[in-house]
Amino acid sequence: MNVSAEELRRYYDSLSDAALLSVDKSDLTDLGLACYEEECERRGLARPAAGSEDPPSTPETGATPARLVKVAEGLSYEEARYARELLASAGIPAEGGNANPGAAFSNAAGDFYLQVPEEFVEHAREILEVPLTDEELAAQAEQAGLDEDTGEEAP
């Protein structure tokens, strides 16, 4: 699969700082590596030195980012997106990632995971473990489709 530099730039731009820094550079092509390093430089981010336990500080605040913990994995892109939105609606910041960077532009089921700051792990897992019936999922999907088509906000 041929991926353009512009597609790579958009992909890296869409990642959070923590997700960007978690990319394994050894899996990247030369073009991917160049775009990755360009994005890190644009944000003023640096990967931690080998053997370092401390994550880098963010240039905006100088603060060390919270440690992220996986709360879901083996998700499709849509499942990860839905779970992230669900957590956001509960006030829980969440970041998604692709466990298979070589498939970064695919929608392969099972490649995606979700992580949250350590202090939100228990609450996030409680929210994500609530089962939804097929009818509830269908109703939510229908409502989301109506909201997108009409431009109206969901209640």
N, C-alpha and C positions, 0 to 999 in steps of 0.2 A: 504494500500500500504506500503510495506516495503522499506525503504530507508536506504542505507548503510551510515556509517560514512564518507567514502570516497566521496560519492555523495554529502553529505552535505558540506564537506570541499570545494569541487570544486565549489559548488553553492555560498557559502559565499565568497570564494576567488574571484569570478567573480563580486561581488558587489562593487560599489564605497564606499568610507568611509561614505558618507552621507547616502547612501541607506542601508548600514550595520547598522548604528546607528538608522535608522528609523524602524528597525524590532521590532515588539511587542513581547518581550520575553515571555509574558504570553501565547502566542499562540504556543510556541515550546514544543516539547516532551523533555524528559530528554536528549536523545541523541542529538537532535537539539540544545538544550541549551548548552550542553557541547562543541559542535563544534562551535557554535556562539561565546561563550566566549573565546575559543581557538583562533579564528580568530581575535577577538578584541584585545586580548593580543599580538598576533603576530604583529599586526600593531601598537600597542601602543595606542589604542583608549580607551576612557572611555566615557560612557554615561553621559549626564549632570545630575547633582543632581536634585532630585525632586523639582519642583518649580523654577528651574533655567531657565532663558529666553535665556541665551547666549549659543550658540553651542560650543562644545569643539574645542580647537585649534588642528591643525594637527601637528604631531610630526616632519614632515619634515621641515615645514616652521615656525611653531609657530603661523601662521596666522589663524584667524577665517574664516571658509569656508563661501562662499557667501550663502545667503538665497535662497533656491530653491522654485520655484513656479510651480505648475502643469499647463501644457499647453495642455495636452491631456489625456483623460482617457477612460475607456471602450474599450480598444484596445485588439486585439489578440496579441500573442507573435510576429508573423510576422509583423503585423502593427506597433507595438512598435519598433521593430528592424529597419524596413524601415524608420520610422519617425526619429529615432535617427541618422541613417546614413545620411538622408537628411539634418538634422540640422548640423551635423558635416561637411558636404560638404560646408555649408555656414559659417563655422567657429564658430558655436554655440555649446558649450559643453552641452550635455544633458545626463540625467540619467533616466533609466527606473526602474520600480519597479512592484511588483506583489501586487495588492490590497487584494489578498487572500493568505496569506502565507501558509496556509494549502495545497494549490495547487501549491506550488513553482516549482514543477517539471512537471506540466501539461502545456498544450498548450491551455488552456481554453479561448475561445473568451470572451472578456470583462473583464478579470482580470487584465490587464496591464495598466500602466499609464506612462507618460513621464513628466519630470520636468527639468527646466533650471534655471540658476542663474537669479536673479531678473532683472538685467540690460538687459537681452536678451529676456524678455517675449514678448514684442510687436513684435519684429522682428520674433521670433519663431512662434508666432501665425499667422503672415502674411504668412510665408512660408507654414505652415501646412494647412492653409485654402484654398490654391490654389487647385481647383479640377483637377483631372486627369481623362481623359477618359479611358474606358476599353482598347482601342487600345494602348494608351500610357503606361498603366500599363503592358500590355502583351509584348510590345516591350522592356520595361525595364527588365522584368523578363527574356525574351529570351536572351537579351544582358548579363545579370548577369549570366545566365546559361552557355552561351558560354565562358564568361571570366573565370568562375570557371573551366570549363572542359579543356580549352586550357592552363590555367595558365597565360594567357595574361591579362594585365591591361586594364580596360575600358578607352576609350578616354576621 
